[in-house]
Amino acid sequence: MTPPANDLLVLALPKGRILDEVRPLLHHVGIEPEPDFDNPKSRALRFATNRPDVQIIRVRSFDVATFVAFGAAQLGVCGNDVLMEFDYPEIYTPLDLGIGKCRIAVAEPVALSDGDDPARWSHVRVATKYPEITRRHFAARGVQAECIKLNGAMELAPSLGLARRIVDLVSTGTTLKANGLKEIEHIADISSRLVVNRAAFKTRHGEIQGWIDRFQEAIQNAA
């Protein structure tokens, strides 16, 4: 029997690479998605689990924070890049899960980087999906950042004249190199966090704290 909707615990998970990394943690805390979750042809976004009181939604990484902040999901997993960009006060972040590690960096064409000194910039035009992070980073040292918002294909911006520089996630640097770009400035280290809706944490404290404890144990076992 499915419990009433207000008794369900909804866990928001991001699509893509992070999902693969979070699966062992889910197994350890005792959450197993229904078989359709692993069906690459499935168009479903909401899934039952082995626990009648827990459901999973699979959404874009940027949307995990929104679903949790507005209470549509009580728990979620998302990178602190998303948390830094949106800075939702409704979200409590109790755990760094230690997965999805990468960094946010400034990059520019290799030819431009020779002799370029970011410390001397006063104005910069940047293509990024992180306009708030970018503006705060440059404003901290008095640089005016003009941000062009893109949701992907950031590496194309310099070669097509959209912006000479980009701010994006960098893991190995292979994609930058393949597009003739070079990382020139580090902004922040990124990893995925367990996020909790603050209101739900107050009204369902015992239940949600129990899940936090289980994830904490999973992290320790994975170390």
C-alpha positions as CSV (number, residue, x, y, z in Angstrom):
1,M,0.0,0.0,0.0
2,T,1.3,3.5,-0.9
3,P,1.3,5.8,2.0
4,P,-0.5,9.2,1.8
5,A,1.3,11.8,-0.3
6,N,2.3,13.9,2.7
7,D,3.9,10.9,4.3
8,L,6.1,10.1,1.3
9,L,9.8,11.0,1.3
10,V,10.9,12.3,-2.1
11,L,14.6,12.1,-3.0
12,A,15.7,14.2,-5.9
13,L,18.7,12.9,-7.9
14,P,20.6,14.5,-10.8
15,K,20.8,12.9,-14.2
16,G,24.2,12.1,-15.6
17,R,27.6,11.1,-14.2
18,I,26.7,11.9,-10.6
19,L,23.8,9.4,-10.7
20,D,26.3,6.6,-11.3
21,E,28.4,7.7,-8.4
22,V,25.5,8.0,-5.9
23,R,24.1,4.6,-6.6
24,P,26.5,2.7,-4.2
25,L,25.5,5.2,-1.5
26,L,21.8,4.5,-2.2
27,H,22.4,0.8,-1.9
28,H,24.2,1.2,1.4
29,V,21.4,3.3,3.0
30,G,18.8,0.7,1.8
31,I,17.2,2.4,-1.1
32,E,16.7,0.4,-4.3
33,P,14.9,2.0,-7.2
34,E,12.3,0.0,-9.2
35,P,13.8,-1.7,-12.3
36,D,12.5,1.0,-14.7
37,F,15.0,3.4,-13.1
38,D,17.8,1.6,-15.0
39,N,16.0,1.3,-18.3
40,P,17.7,3.7,-20.7
41,K,14.6,3.9,-22.9
42,S,12.3,4.9,-20.0
43,R,10.9,8.4,-20.1
44,A,9.7,8.3,-16.5
45,L,11.0,10.9,-14.1
46,R,9.4,9.6,-10.9
47,F,10.2,6.1,-9.5
48,A,9.1,3.9,-6.7
49,T,11.7,2.1,-4.5
50,N,11.8,-1.0,-2.4
51,R,10.5,1.2,0.4
52,P,6.8,2.2,0.1
53,D,7.6,5.5,1.9
54,V,10.4,6.6,-0.4
55,Q,10.2,7.7,-4.0
56,I,12.9,9.1,-6.3
57,I,12.7,11.8,-8.9
58,R,15.4,12.1,-11.6
59,V,15.9,15.7,-12.8
60,R,18.6,18.0,-14.1
61,S,21.2,18.9,-11.6
62,F,20.2,22.5,-11.5
63,D,16.6,21.5,-10.8
64,V,17.5,19.3,-7.8
65,A,18.0,22.4,-5.6
66,T,14.8,24.0,-6.8
67,F,12.7,20.9,-6.1
68,V,14.2,20.7,-2.6
69,A,14.0,24.4,-1.8
70,F,10.3,24.6,-2.6
71,G,9.5,21.4,-0.7
72,A,8.6,19.2,-3.7
73,A,11.4,16.9,-2.5
74,Q,12.5,16.6,1.0
75,L,16.0,15.3,0.2
76,G,18.3,15.6,-2.8
77,V,21.8,15.3,-4.1
78,C,23.4,18.1,-6.0
79,G,26.8,19.8,-6.5
80,N,27.8,22.8,-4.5
81,D,28.2,24.7,-7.8
82,V,24.4,24.7,-7.9
83,L,24.1,25.7,-4.3
84,M,26.6,28.5,-4.8
85,E,24.7,29.7,-7.9
86,F,21.2,29.8,-6.3
87,D,22.0,30.2,-2.6
88,Y,18.6,29.1,-1.5
89,P,18.0,29.9,2.2
90,E,15.4,27.0,2.3
91,I,18.1,24.4,1.8
92,Y,20.2,22.8,4.6
93,T,23.3,21.0,3.5
94,P,24.4,18.5,6.2
95,L,26.8,16.3,4.3
96,D,29.5,16.5,1.6
97,L,29.1,13.1,-0.1
98,G,32.6,13.2,-1.6
99,I,31.5,12.4,-5.1
100,G,31.3,14.3,-8.3
101,K,34.5,16.1,-7.6
102,C,35.6,18.8,-10.1
103,R,36.2,22.5,-10.0
104,I,34.8,25.8,-11.4
105,A,37.5,27.7,-13.4
106,V,38.0,30.5,-15.8
107,A,39.4,29.5,-19.2
108,E,40.5,31.3,-22.3
109,P,42.1,30.5,-25.7
110,V,45.7,29.3,-25.4
111,A,46.9,32.0,-27.7
112,L,45.3,34.7,-25.4
113,S,46.7,33.2,-22.2
114,D,50.3,33.8,-23.2
115,G,51.3,36.8,-21.1
116,D,47.7,37.4,-19.9
117,D,47.4,38.4,-16.2
118,P,43.9,38.1,-14.7
119,A,45.1,40.4,-11.8
120,R,45.2,43.3,-14.3
121,W,41.7,42.9,-15.6
122,S,39.1,45.6,-14.9
123,H,36.3,44.3,-17.1
124,V,35.7,40.8,-18.5
125,R,33.1,39.3,-20.8
126,V,32.4,35.7,-19.9
127,A,30.2,32.9,-21.3
128,T,28.9,30.8,-18.4
129,K,25.9,28.9,-16.9
130,Y,27.0,30.4,-13.5
131,P,26.5,34.1,-13.8
132,E,26.0,34.7,-10.1
133,I,29.2,32.8,-9.1
134,T,31.1,34.5,-11.9
135,R,30.0,38.0,-10.9
136,R,30.7,37.4,-7.2
137,H,34.2,36.0,-8.0
138,F,35.2,39.0,-10.1
139,A,33.5,41.6,-8.0
140,A,35.5,40.5,-5.0
141,R,38.6,42.0,-6.6
142,G,36.8,45.0,-8.3
143,V,36.5,43.5,-11.8
144,Q,33.2,44.1,-13.7
145,A,32.0,40.9,-15.2
146,E,29.6,40.9,-18.2
147,C,28.1,37.4,-18.2
148,I,26.5,35.8,-21.2
149,K,24.3,32.9,-20.0
150,L,24.6,29.6,-21.8
151,N,23.4,26.2,-20.7
152,G,26.0,24.2,-22.5
153,A,28.7,24.2,-25.3
154,M,30.6,26.9,-23.4
155,E,33.8,26.0,-25.1
156,L,32.4,27.2,-28.4
157,A,32.0,30.8,-27.2
158,P,35.6,32.0,-27.7
159,S,36.1,30.5,-31.2
160,L,32.8,32.0,-32.4
161,G,33.4,35.5,-30.9
162,L,30.6,35.3,-28.3
163,A,33.0,35.9,-25.4
164,R,36.8,35.6,-25.1
165,R,36.6,33.7,-21.8
166,I,34.4,31.1,-20.1
167,V,33.6,30.0,-16.6
168,D,32.7,26.4,-16.4
169,L,33.1,23.1,-14.6
170,V,36.5,21.4,-15.2
171,S,37.3,17.8,-14.4
172,T,40.3,16.5,-16.4
173,G,40.7,19.5,-18.7
174,T,40.4,17.3,-21.7
175,T,37.5,19.2,-23.2
176,L,39.2,22.5,-22.7
177,K,42.3,21.3,-24.5
178,A,40.3,19.8,-27.4
179,N,38.8,23.2,-28.0
180,G,42.0,25.2,-27.8
181,L,41.3,26.6,-24.3
182,K,43.5,26.8,-21.2
183,E,42.4,27.1,-17.5
184,I,43.8,30.3,-16.1
185,E,42.0,30.9,-12.8
186,H,40.5,28.6,-10.2
187,I,37.2,29.7,-8.6
188,A,36.1,26.8,-6.3
189,D,36.4,23.1,-5.7
190,I,33.1,21.2,-6.3
191,S,31.6,18.0,-4.9
192,S,28.1,16.7,-4.5
193,R,26.2,17.3,-1.2
194,L,23.2,15.8,0.5
195,V,20.6,18.6,0.6
196,V,17.5,18.9,2.8
197,N,14.5,21.1,2.8
198,R,14.7,23.1,6.1
199,A,10.9,23.1,6.7
200,A,10.8,19.3,6.3
201,F,13.8,18.9,8.6
202,K,11.9,20.7,11.3
203,T,8.5,19.0,10.9
204,R,9.9,15.5,10.1
205,H,13.1,15.8,12.1
206,G,13.5,12.2,13.4
207,E,12.8,10.6,10.0
208,I,15.1,12.9,8.0
209,Q,17.9,12.9,10.6
210,G,17.8,9.1,10.3
211,W,18.4,9.3,6.6
212,I,21.3,11.8,7.2
213,D,22.8,9.4,9.6
214,R,22.5,6.5,7.1
215,F,24.2,8.6,4.4
216,Q,26.9,9.6,6.9
217,E,27.6,5.9,7.5
218,A,27.7,5.2,3.8
219,I,30.3,7.9,3.3
220,Q,32.5,6.5,6.1
221,N,32.2,3.0,4.7
222,A,33.2,4.2,1.2
223,A,36.3,6.0,2.5
